[in-house]
Amino acid sequence: MEIAIRKIQRGDAEAVIDMMRKFYTSPAVITNGSEKIFAANVKNILSGSPYVEGFVFVDGEKIIGYGITARSYSTEFGGECIWLEDIFIAEEYRGRGVGTKFISYVKKLFPDKILRLETETDNDKALNLYKRLGFEPLPYMELVHVAYGRID
C-alpha cells in the first residue's frame, strides 16, 4: 500500500463531501455539520482561500481520506498557527499509518508554524496518535461565537 497525499481537486468534491458526512456524524466530533457547511468548505478550498487548504489521501486512484488545514495567529504562542481541522480516514485504512503520514506531511509543509488540533477527550486512538507525534494537551476549554450565524 502506497498512500499519496495531494491537494483536493474539483473532481474530488463529491468524495470529500461524502467523507465529511461520515466524519461529522461520527463520535470523533461533537457537531454534525450540514450540507451547506460541507459545500462551503469545499468551495473555499477550491477557490484558493488563503485561510484553508484541503488534501486527499489516495491509494492508487481510490480516495481513502481527507485532511483540512486552516491558518491563524496565536498571541499565546507568538506565531502563525496551522490548525489541523479535519482528519478523516476510511475505516478499513485506519491503523495503517495514514494519519501519521498526513501529520508528517503538514509538518514538512509548514516547518516553522505552530500546529494545533482538537479532538474529543474520549477519542483514545486519536489522542494516542497525537501525543506520540509530539502534540500536548492544553488545559482549557475553547469557546466560540459565530457573529454571522451558523451555516446549516
C-alpha atoms as one frame of an Amber mdcrd trajectory, in Angstrom:
protein
   0.000   0.000   0.000   1.498   3.316  -1.106  -0.613   6.225   0.094  -0.176
   9.553  -1.682  -1.261  12.946  -0.339  -2.287  15.697  -2.713  -4.394  18.844
  -2.712  -8.122  18.461  -3.226  -9.168  18.958  -6.849 -12.607  19.733  -8.313
 -13.192  16.107  -9.245 -12.690  15.115  -5.592 -15.530  17.275  -4.244 -18.245
  14.600  -4.141 -15.999  12.019  -2.464 -14.753  14.556   0.094 -18.270  15.746
   0.956 -19.347  12.119   1.406 -16.447  11.605   3.833 -17.390  14.841   5.654
 -20.875  13.395   6.205 -19.316  10.311   7.805 -16.808  12.300   9.862 -19.326
  14.786  11.237 -21.788  12.068  12.287 -19.080  10.011  14.000 -18.134  10.092
  17.691 -14.910  11.892  16.652 -16.682  15.274  16.585 -19.339  16.946  18.699
 -21.161  18.847  15.925 -22.958  17.302  12.969 -22.100  19.904  10.340 -24.523
  20.383   7.445 -24.658  20.123   3.686 -24.206  23.917   3.464 -21.115  23.786
   5.672 -19.598  20.899   3.705 -20.237  22.696   0.399 -18.812  25.967   1.792
 -15.669  24.175   2.979 -15.030  22.565  -0.397 -15.861  25.811  -2.239 -13.375
  27.779  -0.112 -10.686  25.149  -0.589 -11.147  25.044  -4.368 -11.355  28.837
  -4.705  -7.874  29.263  -3.243  -8.840  30.901   0.050  -5.691  31.984   1.921
  -7.186  30.579   5.135  -7.908  26.948   4.267  -6.312  24.101   2.320  -7.649
  20.638   1.670  -5.856  17.395   0.960  -6.906  13.902  -0.032  -5.214  10.635
   0.857  -5.122   8.338  -2.142  -4.395   4.628  -2.515  -3.837   4.237  -6.256
  -6.876   6.006  -7.700  -9.053   5.493  -4.608  -9.590   8.424  -2.209  -9.363
   6.900   1.258  -9.448  10.035   3.394  -9.043  13.767   3.582  -7.476  16.453
   5.738  -8.133  20.168   6.070  -5.765  22.795   7.445  -6.589  26.379   8.390
  -4.319  29.343   9.134  -4.453  31.584  12.186  -2.208  33.545  14.540  -1.671
  32.891  18.251  -0.625  35.638  20.641  -0.387  32.905  23.274   2.421  31.228
  21.326   3.643  34.303  19.413   3.342  32.966  15.915   1.336  31.717  12.986
  -0.697  28.557  13.519  -1.824  25.803  11.247  -4.959  24.142  12.558  -5.497
  20.533  11.556  -9.241  20.995  11.203 -10.378  17.648   9.812  -8.561  14.355
   9.533 -10.731  11.539   8.214  -9.533   8.114   7.122 -11.805   5.385   5.763
 -12.316   2.725   8.407 -10.527  -0.049   6.513  -7.384   2.138   6.296  -7.248
   3.192   9.961  -4.276   1.974  11.956  -2.074   1.757   8.853  -0.079   4.958
   9.353  -2.149   7.268   7.149  -2.769   9.791   9.955   0.918   9.790  10.871
   1.842  10.309   7.224  -0.551  13.268   6.906   0.691  14.984  10.067   4.313
  14.461   8.957   3.359  15.940   5.574   1.848  19.019   7.274   4.914  19.413
   9.498   7.146  19.457   6.390   4.791  21.780   4.519   4.736  24.272   7.425
   8.038  23.684   9.259   8.082  26.988  11.156   4.402  27.114  12.156   2.658
  26.107  15.366   0.411  23.116  14.756  -2.872  22.884  16.644  -5.779  20.486
  16.604  -8.816  19.445  18.597 -10.162  16.032  19.457 -12.823  14.618  21.700
 -11.424  13.656  25.104 -12.655  10.075  24.749 -11.132   9.549  21.269  -8.307
   7.436  22.686  -6.829   6.282  19.364  -6.543   9.849  18.073  -5.196  11.147
  21.402  -2.512   8.456  21.489  -1.501   9.232  17.896  -1.312  12.990  18.508
   0.682  12.600  21.725   3.063  10.161  20.011   3.616  12.788  17.290   4.519
  15.492  19.829   1.205  17.241  20.492   0.467  18.224  24.081  -2.961  18.811
  25.608  -3.835  22.370  26.586  -5.571  22.734  29.953  -8.525  24.873  28.944
 -11.823  24.908  27.158 -12.307  26.551  23.788 -15.405  28.685  23.229 -16.926
  30.044  20.035 -19.214  32.890  18.980 -20.279  32.957  15.362 -21.318  36.539
  14.624 -22.964  35.846  11.276 -24.913  32.805  12.497 -24.359  29.158  11.790
 -24.339  27.860   8.258 -26.724  24.913   8.490
